[in-house]
Amino acid sequence: MLTVQSRYCYDALNNDRCEMLVWQMYISILPIGLGIMTLVASLICLFAYLMSDDNATRLPAFNWFKRLIIVAFLLLSVGLFMTFGRFWG
């Protein structure tokens, strides 16, 4: 079975806490990638809002910007929480 070794491993006798399966590592890092992609999408909506002259385009673009920026920061927060405890402490 393929495992990934954590950088800091304090438990020398019981190594279960220090190793995780590769798919578990991917799941813990996945929210960071999704958060970055959502942040880019929200910035595209902000750009559409700033560059548009038509109110029929500006209002939906700004609404999508607000939604996506909230989702992006939630995903980044969850992803950093999941990876910080596992890899850096």
N, C-alpha and C positions, 0 to 999 in steps of 0.2 A: 504494500500500500504506500502511495507517495505522500510524504508529509513535508511540511515546511517548518524549519526551526526558527523560533523566535530569537531576536537578538539578545534580549536579557532573560535569562532563565535562572531564577533564584532557587528553585526546588531541585536539588541534585539527586535526591532519592526517588522522587515520583515525577517522572518526565511527562505525565499526561497533560498538565497545564501548559507546558512549553511547546508542544507540537500540535499542529493543526493540519487537517487535510487540505489539499490544494483547493478543492471546491469551497471549503469554508473560508479560505483566504480570499478567493475571488468574491464571495458573497459579502465579506466585510469591506472590500475596496469598491464594490460596485456602486454604492450610493455617491461616492466622491465623483466618479466618472459621469454618472447621470446628473449630478448637481452642476458640474461644469458645463455639460451640454445644455442643460436647462438655463443656466446663466447666459450662455451665448444666445440662445433663442430669445430670452427676455431683452437682451441688448439689441437684437435685430428688430424686435417690436418697438423698442424705444427709438431706434433710428427711423423706423417707419412713421412713428408719431411725430418726430421732430421735422421730418422732411415733407410730410403731407400737407397740402393746402385745403383739402376737402374734409369737412367735418364728418362725413360718412365713413371716412377711412381713419381719421384721427381717434375717434372715440373707441372703436374696437381695438385698435392698436394699443392704446393706453390701458384698456381693460386687460388685454392679454399680457402686457408688460407687468402690471401689478400682480396678476395671478402667477406668472412664471417666476418673478423675482422672489415671491414668498416660497414657492415650491423649491426653487434653487437653494435658498438658504436653509430650508428644512432638510433637504437631502445632504447638503454639505455638512450641516451640524451632526446629523445622524452618522454619516460616513466617518467624520473625524472622531466622533465619540467611539465608534466601533473599532477603528484602527488604532487610536491612541492608546487605549488600554491594552491592546494585544501586542503591539510592536514597540511602544516606547515607554512602557511602565507597567 
